[in-house]
Amino acid sequence: MGQKINPLGFRLGTTQNHHSFWFAQPKNYSEGLQEDKKIRDCIKNYIQKNRKKGSNRKIESDASSEVITHIEIQKELDTIHVIIHIGFPNLLKKKGAIEELEKDLQKEVNSVNQRLNIAIEKVKEPYRQPNILAEYIAFQLKNRVSFRKAMKKAIELTKKTDIKGVKIQIAGRLAGKEIARAECIKKGRLPLQTIRAKIDYCCYPIRTIYGVLGVKIWIFVEEE
């Protein structure tokens, strides 16, 4: 079962929590769900459009810069609280960036009477997050780095963090081969079958000249 279900959904209510907190009538639930998706897509599009494109920076900082780990949305009667958890919030700390983002988000909110409150939280250990590692691997592969070397380097970045295990899998036309295959690398423990094990997971697509590659990352954080 541990390998046939999303590790995050499998552990909801035990070691994983929801990223949206609000109540709605059954007839209005679908509208609130669509509103959450629009808010998250708007934030991610804003980050991508305004991301720096300098080529003189280090590979690590360029690959993981402005990567959003997750977005929390808390809705009240007259206020929508949006908490953006990001690895390196350099772009959002610029003057006027939050105000510009609020204007874009206000267009996605269904109710005009609700005001937005945006907060930025920096992730303490960026390379403990699977989204940041996936973005790092994507940056390496797009720069023609060997996929095995990219996976090993990503594993090395997790050594400085307090985790118990990590597994990285890449599937697709690796190295431009005609037949697609899957390669994975693992270090430490990864008990997918136990609910008490807190595991972070992400599935990330990478578009290359050979086609789309799929990256899956499991990180065993702790056990309760």
FIKE-474739 format. One record per residue (C-alpha): z, x, y. Coordinates in nm, 4 decimals. Each point is the difference from the previous one (the first is absolute). Layout:
N
+----------+----------+----------+
!        w !        u !        v !
+----------+----------+----------+
!        Z !        X !        Y !
...
+----------+----------+----------+
end
This chain:
224
+----------+----------+----------+
!        w !        u !        v !
+----------+----------+----------+
!   0.0000 !   0.0000 !   0.0000 !
!   0.0784 !   0.2851 !   0.2369 !
!  -0.3650 !   0.1100 !  -0.0013 !
!  -0.1580 !  -0.3465 !   0.0345 !
!   0.1663 !  -0.1311 !   0.3153 !
!   0.0401 !   0.1163 !   0.3589 !
!   0.3203 !   0.2108 !   0.0108 !
!   0.0981 !  -0.1463 !   0.3384 !
!  -0.0411 !  -0.3646 !  -0.0956 !
!   0.1738 !   0.0644 !  -0.3326 !
!   0.3145 !   0.1135 !   0.1849 !
!   0.0174 !  -0.2514 !   0.2846 !
!   0.3560 !  -0.1178 !   0.0505 !
!   0.1530 !   0.2974 !  -0.1821 !
!  -0.1046 !   0.3365 !   0.1465 !
!  -0.2902 !  -0.1220 !   0.2184 !
!   0.0219 !  -0.2390 !   0.2958 !
!  -0.2561 !  -0.2214 !   0.1704 !
!  -0.1688 !   0.1321 !   0.3151 !
!  -0.0149 !  -0.3456 !   0.1625 !
!   0.3103 !  -0.2034 !   0.0875 !
!  -0.0547 !  -0.3552 !   0.1280 !
!   0.0299 !  -0.3655 !  -0.0946 !
!  -0.2682 !  -0.2697 !   0.0284 !
!  -0.0770 !  -0.3491 !  -0.1175 !
!  -0.2183 !  -0.0151 !  -0.3129 !
!  -0.2973 !  -0.1334 !   0.1983 !
!   0.0290 !   0.2914 !   0.2505 !
!   0.0616 !   0.2767 !  -0.2532 !
!  -0.3664 !   0.0987 !  -0.0403 !
!  -0.0425 !   0.0303 !   0.3782 !
!   0.3003 !   0.2326 !   0.0247 !
!  -0.1326 !   0.2104 !  -0.2873 !
!  -0.3401 !   0.0362 !   0.1652 !
!   0.1685 !   0.0861 !   0.3290 !
!   0.1927 !   0.2826 !  -0.1667 !
!  -0.3210 !   0.1434 !  -0.1440 !
!  -0.1729 !  -0.0170 !   0.3395 !
!   0.2928 !   0.1828 !   0.1642 !
!  -0.0012 !   0.2753 !  -0.2612 !
!  -0.3792 !   0.0410 !   0.0126 !
!   0.0064 !   0.0121 !   0.3811 !
!   0.2599 !   0.2789 !   0.0012 !
!  -0.1872 !   0.2057 !  -0.2606 !
!  -0.3298 !  -0.0424 !   0.1861 !
!   0.1641 !   0.1077 !   0.3261 !
!   0.1363 !   0.3155 !  -0.1654 !
!  -0.3374 !   0.0873 !  -0.1516 !
!  -0.1952 !  -0.0528 !   0.3212 !
!   0.2349 !   0.2125 !   0.2090 !
!   0.0679 !   0.2733 !  -0.2528 !
!  -0.0580 !   0.3509 !   0.1287 !
!  -0.3074 !   0.1804 !  -0.1304 !
!   0.0908 !   0.3544 !   0.0890 !
!  -0.1103 !   0.2607 !  -0.2507 !
!   0.2326 !   0.2824 !   0.1047 !
!   0.3133 !  -0.1506 !  -0.1502 !
!   0.1503 !   0.0899 !  -0.3365 !
!  -0.1274 !  -0.1851 !  -0.3028 !
!   0.3425 !  -0.1450 !  -0.0832 !
!   0.0597 !  -0.1440 !   0.3455 !
!  -0.3529 !  -0.1377 !   0.0303 !
!   0.0046 !  -0.1621 !  -0.3426 !
!   0.3314 !  -0.1794 !   0.0376 !
!  -0.0025 !  -0.0669 !   0.3740 !
!   0.0500 !  -0.3626 !   0.1040 !
!   0.0244 !  -0.1309 !  -0.3584 !
!   0.1865 !  -0.3310 !  -0.0229 !
!   0.2243 !  -0.0262 !  -0.3040 !
!   0.0752 !  -0.3712 !   0.0464 !
!   0.0384 !  -0.2674 !   0.2689 !
!   0.2949 !  -0.2394 !   0.0122 !
!  -0.0430 !  -0.3395 !   0.1657 !
!   0.3002 !  -0.2141 !   0.0921 !
!  -0.0687 !  -0.3388 !   0.1584 !
!   0.2439 !  -0.2031 !   0.2083 !
!  -0.0511 !  -0.3212 !   0.1973 !
!  -0.1281 !   0.1728 !   0.3153 !
!  -0.0372 !   0.3657 !  -0.1022 !
!  -0.1965 !   0.1979 !  -0.2577 !
!   0.1559 !   0.3384 !  -0.0775 !
!  -0.2489 !   0.2570 !  -0.1319 !
!   0.1463 !   0.3252 !  -0.1345 !
!  -0.2570 !   0.2716 !  -0.0702 !
!   0.1154 !   0.2691 !  -0.2437 !
!  -0.2215 !   0.3018 !   0.0594 !
!   0.0038 !   0.3616 !  -0.1083 !
!  -0.0889 !   0.1760 !   0.3264 !
!   0.0037 !  -0.2446 !   0.2965 !
!  -0.1752 !   0.2290 !   0.2479 !
!  -0.2648 !  -0.2505 !   0.1048 !
!   0.2342 !  -0.2957 !   0.0454 !
!   0.2359 !   0.2074 !   0.2184 !
!  -0.2665 !   0.0379 !   0.2679 !
!   0.0525 !  -0.1794 !   0.3274 !
!  -0.1421 !  -0.3506 !  -0.0093 !
!  -0.0803 !   0.0056 !  -0.3727 !
!   0.2599 !  -0.2613 !  -0.0923 !
!  -0.1047 !  -0.2307 !   0.2857 !
!  -0.3646 !   0.0250 !  -0.1033 !
!   0.0892 !  -0.0709 !  -0.3611 !
!   0.2076 !  -0.3025 !   0.1045 !
!  -0.2980 !  -0.1474 !   0.1854 !
!  -0.2173 !   0.0377 !  -0.3092 !
!   0.2647 !  -0.1538 !  -0.2251 !
!   0.0626 !  -0.2927 !   0.2328 !
!  -0.3567 !  -0.1141 !  -0.0638 !
!   0.0753 !  -0.0201 !  -0.3745 !
!   0.3178 !  -0.2086 !   0.0402 !
!  -0.0555 !  -0.3711 !  -0.0549 !
!   0.2707 !  -0.1198 !   0.2408 !
!  -0.0280 !   0.0941 !   0.3663 !
!   0.3731 !  -0.0683 !   0.0568 !
!   0.1069 !   0.2788 !  -0.2353 !
!   0.0415 !   0.3453 !   0.1526 !
!  -0.0471 !   0.3264 !  -0.1843 !
!   0.2547 !   0.2763 !  -0.0377 !
!  -0.1428 !   0.3234 !  -0.1445 !
!   0.2251 !   0.2799 !  -0.1260 !
!  -0.1018 !   0.3395 !  -0.1390 !
!   0.2025 !   0.1694 !  -0.2741 !
!  -0.0831 !   0.3497 !  -0.1163 !
!   0.0267 !   0.0643 !  -0.3721 !
!   0.2621 !   0.2663 !  -0.0675 !
!  -0.1831 !   0.1656 !  -0.2902 !
!  -0.3736 !  -0.0615 !   0.0474 !
!  -0.1152 !   0.1662 !  -0.3211 !
!   0.2319 !  -0.2255 !  -0.1962 !
!  -0.2331 !  -0.2918 !   0.0782 !
!  -0.2988 !  -0.0620 !  -0.2330 !
!  -0.2210 !  -0.1260 !   0.2864 !
!   0.0301 !   0.3302 !   0.1842 !
!  -0.0744 !   0.2013 !  -0.3148 !
!  -0.3028 !  -0.2200 !  -0.0708 !
!  -0.1308 !   0.0558 !   0.3542 !
!   0.0509 !   0.3746 !  -0.0458 !
!  -0.1995 !  -0.0015 !  -0.3256 !
!  -0.2731 !  -0.2083 !   0.1649 !
!  -0.0283 !   0.2522 !   0.2842 !
!  -0.0285 !   0.2871 !  -0.2492 !
!  -0.2675 !  -0.1693 !  -0.2117 !
!  -0.2088 !  -0.0913 !   0.3049 !
!   0.0053 !   0.3706 !   0.0923 !
!  -0.1450 !   0.0929 !  -0.3418 !
!   0.3262 !   0.1362 !  -0.1424 !
!   0.0311 !  -0.0130 !  -0.3787 !
!   0.1822 !  -0.3135 !  -0.1136 !
!   0.2290 !   0.2012 !  -0.2292 !
!   0.0947 !   0.2324 !   0.2842 !
!   0.0646 !  -0.2997 !   0.2277 !
!   0.2268 !  -0.1657 !  -0.2572 !
!   0.1962 !   0.3202 !  -0.0629 !
!   0.0476 !   0.0553 !   0.3728 !
!   0.1258 !  -0.3566 !   0.0387 !
!   0.2498 !   0.0604 !  -0.2806 !
!   0.1199 !   0.3162 !   0.1781 !
!   0.0615 !  -0.1992 !   0.3214 !
!   0.2470 !  -0.2200 !  -0.1894 !
!   0.2146 !   0.2981 !  -0.1052 !
!   0.1824 !  -0.0003 !   0.3338 !
!   0.0961 !  -0.3668 !  -0.0441 !
!   0.2771 !  -0.1497 !  -0.2097 !
!  -0.2004 !  -0.1780 !  -0.2694 !
!   0.0293 !  -0.0008 !  -0.3788 !
!  -0.3632 !  -0.0314 !  -0.0998 !
!  -0.3561 !  -0.0507 !   0.1210 !
!  -0.3314 !  -0.0886 !  -0.1607 !
!  -0.3449 !   0.0150 !   0.1629 !
!  -0.3148 !  -0.1445 !  -0.1539 !
!  -0.3568 !   0.0195 !   0.1315 !
!  -0.2802 !  -0.2022 !  -0.1579 !
!  -0.3730 !  -0.0117 !   0.0698 !
!  -0.2926 !   0.2425 !   0.0117 !
!   0.2151 !   0.3100 !   0.0280 !
!  -0.1799 !   0.3127 !   0.1223 !
!  -0.3240 !  -0.2026 !   0.0160 !
!  -0.0288 !  -0.0482 !  -0.3769 !
!  -0.2235 !  -0.2807 !  -0.1240 !
!   0.2660 !  -0.1516 !  -0.2271 !
!   0.3143 !  -0.1279 !   0.1677 !
!   0.3346 !   0.1060 !  -0.1413 !
!   0.3676 !   0.0102 !   0.0895 !
!   0.2144 !   0.3102 !   0.0475 !
!   0.3734 !   0.0013 !   0.0596 !
!   0.2790 !   0.2471 !   0.0602 !
!   0.3701 !  -0.0669 !  -0.0470 !
!   0.3241 !   0.1745 !   0.0812 !
!   0.3511 !  -0.1167 !  -0.0856 !
!   0.1087 !  -0.3387 !  -0.1377 !
!  -0.1771 !  -0.3307 !   0.0600 !
!   0.1746 !  -0.2907 !  -0.1809 !
!  -0.2420 !  -0.2843 !   0.0802 !
!   0.1529 !  -0.2336 !  -0.2587 !
!   0.3487 !  -0.0192 !   0.1586 !
!   0.0583 !  -0.2346 !   0.2931 !
!   0.3013 !   0.1938 !   0.1295 !
!  -0.2240 !   0.3002 !   0.0721 !
!  -0.1151 !  -0.0039 !   0.3636 !
!  -0.3675 !   0.0971 !  -0.0028 !
!  -0.2332 !   0.0127 !   0.2993 !
!  -0.3657 !  -0.0633 !  -0.0750 !
!  -0.3314 !  -0.0173 !   0.1814 !
!  -0.3656 !  -0.0483 !  -0.0918 !
!  -0.2384 !   0.1650 !   0.2463 !
!  -0.3841 !  -0.0035 !  -0.0007 !
!  -0.1913 !   0.3060 !   0.1204 !
!  -0.3654 !  -0.0212 !   0.1023 !
!  -0.1940 !   0.3172 !  -0.0813 !
!  -0.3685 !   0.0886 !  -0.0174 !
!   0.0156 !  -0.0495 !  -0.3790 !
!   0.1563 !  -0.3464 !   0.0217 !
!   0.3449 !  -0.1532 !   0.0281 !
!   0.2944 !   0.1782 !  -0.1621 !
!   0.3258 !  -0.1767 !  -0.0753 !
!   0.3308 !   0.1811 !   0.0518 !
!   0.3228 !  -0.1348 !  -0.1477 !
!   0.3358 !   0.1614 !   0.0736 !
!   0.3367 !  -0.0782 !  -0.1574 !
!   0.3190 !   0.1575 !   0.1410 !
!   0.3324 !  -0.0357 !  -0.1808 !
!   0.2535 !  -0.0021 !   0.2827 !
!   0.3317 !  -0.0789 !  -0.1658 !
!   0.1672 !  -0.2043 !  -0.2742 !
!   0.2685 !  -0.2596 !   0.0660 !
+----------+----------+----------+
end
